[in-house]
Amino acid sequence: MNLEALRASDAAHHLHPFSDNKALGEKGTRILTRGEGVYVWDQDGNRLLDAFAGLWCVNIGYGRRELGEAARRQMDELAYYNSFFGCTTEPAVKLSAKLAELAPGDLDTVFFTNSGSEANDTILRLVRHFWAVQGRPEKFHFIGRHNGYHGSTVAGASLGGMAGMHKQGGLPIPGIHHINQPYWFGEGGEMSPEEFGLARARELEAKILELGPERVAAFIAEPLQGAAGVFIPPSTYWPEINRICRQYDVLLVADEVICGFGRTGQWFGSQTFGIEPDLMPIAKGLTSGYIPLGGVLMNQRVAGVLREQGGELAHGYTYSGHPVCCAVALENLRILQEERIVERCREDTGPYLAQRWTQLAEHPLVGEARICGMVGALELVPNKPSRTFFEDRGRVGGLCRDIALSNGLILRATWDAMLLSPPLVISRGEIDELIEKTWRTLDQTAAALR
Ligand code: PLP
């Protein structure tokens, strides 16, 4: 099929997620054809530096044939079997043990899903079950955060705090509440980041007391808020959240779907920020996006109750623990470990990226350059010293994203924040290219606004 025919067929038959499908039909979709390392190629043969790793997920970079070979071997051996009714497969057994080895604290048990959203649906059900079987069914309510993102299924979108998502389909479902986010740049006012971090953490305490601690099952949050705009919490935030959750016996869920598997320079964001979670949804970097797989890691307290008192677990997916996905994940984790990719990010390329990325704060359009390991953001602002936003929020971010693309660079825009999340294998030379292209993009965006 030629390009025009592909686009026409796509417009006629494919409804795209998180897209204005009418506008897309008129503009035509971008068709990606190939990937290698940190680069992807589009239908016109343009080479693009993918500074967003697909959707925060291609941690080991594109084109690693070993993953395809692992899938092929497993498909030839046993293409499918499930983990229902007391069955399993060797890759699922091995991956569970590997995750138990990598996870922080005593999180040593996993329930497999296909995605991060399903992981969060699973958490809603397992946590309510956890309390109910201990004779506390009223401990049912979840607290999340405004602008948190926990996926797009009914429970995932409800736990998340994206107003636009809540508007579609009558969400959130009952029993889910939201507190404010620790977004100092946008909402911190005159407070120092540390004061603000404490104030926002204490909103959790206030909400627990308002609902009654005996009714609150869990608090869910991303270690750093990704989709909202890469909000890196002040250092005071997470220690206070740990304290509050322990004091009121509220389970703490750290959504590691983005942060897990090296993104912040440690294996998990919980290690970077000193979070003590009871449960962690994982996905994305688990397979570097080569094949869909997610899961819920849980600690011995939660797993123990579910095993000993939970009875038959009335929950599961046809593809929970799919052997091909687990084999690919094992190969991905082998590469991450043997090539010391996470360590390299923490000790070498991450600090180098941080040094170069923060230089972008000198650009007149940039109000703040945030970075943590291999994830960051630039806040584009009309008036640098004032921490105010453009009136028509999102327009400048969209413009900047399109200009970046014309410069061979993929960045994501959330409102007017430009988000960065490259493959973890990005080299120093590629970081230089990324910074040079970003600076040029900022210049061109500023010129277009004049
Ligand atoms: N949780 C977080 C923090 C995410 O960023 C995402 C996706 O971006 C999800 C959950 C949902 O994962 P999925 O898209 O695999 O369902």
Boltz pocket constraint, residues with backbone or C-beta under 6 A from the ligand:
constraints:
  - pocket:
      binder: B
      contacts: [[A, 55], [A, 114], [A, 115], [A, 116], [A, 117], [A, 118], [A, 149], [A, 150], [A, 151], [A, 152], [A, 222], [A, 226], [A, 227], [A, 255], [A, 256], [A, 257], [A, 258], [A, 283], [A, 284], [A, 294]]
      max_distance: 6.0
